[in-house]
């Protein structure tokens, strides 16, 4: 028995979400009195793989196969299923990102294993296996029991955090069985956005809404974000108007994020927007309307003109940074 | 080509969520809508058909649900789907939904099956992927661009930090997200009139078991009141974030 996790790499490097997943899996493994096996697909150097053991991976399995260079849902599912059987894994966990969302449901069918997605904590009980997840776009929680012997989970990014728990570095390679019938999709071209902090990765997010009045006023949001090492986001009307690109849209139909700090600038906080950000640990709202619903979700609020407040906030953050 | 769009019937996104004995969703007085992501998938399918009528033979919408879902299916017909199907089943989890859909699709020959990436009720993000695995069809998830040129699909999917262009063999399951189209299509008066005469076939469900059980629901605990700071004293906010919340 073991807990198996799929640790994704980007150009040979792991990201925080991979280490967060190992940290999470370690805690689940402790509850089940077992070990963590991390699976890595693609070329990753040993020094990088070794980092997984710092967060508690007891064993690391690498698969390098030319047919797996792009994400192919069918082929990846097959490889992970093979390793599940080989490792006798009872719990399999993914990050709840584009890749996890693509593979976990397929694996669930292949292994006849119940799947619970976007979990934010370890199971409440393991026998029966009961775990909580948010439903109705964060308006409620549900306790879900998984009835099958193998359980699959996806972990909401930033929801759990990092936890070091060093184990000895134990590396294995694995050669999967792949056939033509699994290789029906092909990645033709990759277009990466560089130099920008990914919203789902960001610890701090500065977000703008219609109260910013127009795309020409985004300068202070970007400046504050850059001072704080934050990502930038926006509400749906802003991306629908084309003021900002769609990949910044946070909310029910956009990105669901859980940063440590979310700063909502000129966002009224429609219920659909709150659904995407309510897992943030601390929410700051700046809005001129004292009755805006965002203040019900916020920890700290300023009722005032965001275009006047932001420059003051930039000054205050600069002062703070100068002191520390 | 024949397109099948899977649609879920969900509470309107502004619904105040309540439960009966904390064990079931209280649907009393709830307005139902097409799941927003499914609506985007349907809109995109209709846009392609309108732009290139020769490429698309038919767009069918399918729902797994009870009779109350029919108003939502009719809305999809009003938006522009050619015909609708309801599999008469009260599914307990997404696996059961995917299983019912697959049982129907196996007997038909759709080229493209579209699903929204998740539903706004149980937020699973499961059905599309599960369906593709049961059918052993290729799947592409997080699709933000879909077009057809000379019988071939052009697909783009979102990845963490970018976008990929892909090709796929057919039949395939496409799991779409925001970006696939700008706005959901709103039914026209003519659409609403013609929807009444379009076929809505009800078929009986296959027997199947769920893999998970929703055992209890809970509303989030009320949040502590928001601490208000004077707009003339923004420095205080930054101090609180640093010293009290310890987030910067």
Interface residues (C-beta under 8 A of the other chain):
Chain A: X10 X15 X70 X71 X72 X73 X74 X77 X96 X97 X98 X99 X101 X102 X103 X104 X105 X106 X107 X108 X109 X110 X112 X113 X114 X115 X116 X117 X118 X130 X133 X134 X135 X136 X137 X138 X139 X140 X141 X142 X143 X144 X145 X146 X147 X148 X154 X181 X184 X185 X186 X187 X188 X189 X190 X191 X192 X193 X194 X196 X198 X200 X201 X204 X228 X240 X246 X247 X249 X252 X253 X254 X260 X261 X271 X272 X275 X278 X281 X282 X284 X285 X295 X296 X297 X298 X299 X300 X301 X302 X303 X304 X305 X308 X309 X312 X313 X315 X316 X317 X319 X320
Chain B: X11 X13 X14 X15 X17 X19 X25 X36 X37 X40 X93 X94 X95 X98 X117 X118 X120 X121 X122 X123 X124 X125 X126 X127 X128 X129 X130 X132 X133 X134 X136 X138 X139 X140 X141 X142 X144 X157 X158 X159 X160 X161 X162 X163 X164 X165 X166 X167 X168 X169 X172 X175 X178 X179 X182 X183 X210 X211 X212 X213 X214 X215 X216 X217 X218 X219 X220 X223 X224 X226 X227 X228 X229 X230 X231 X234 X235 X237 X238 X239 X240 X241 X242 X245 X247 X248
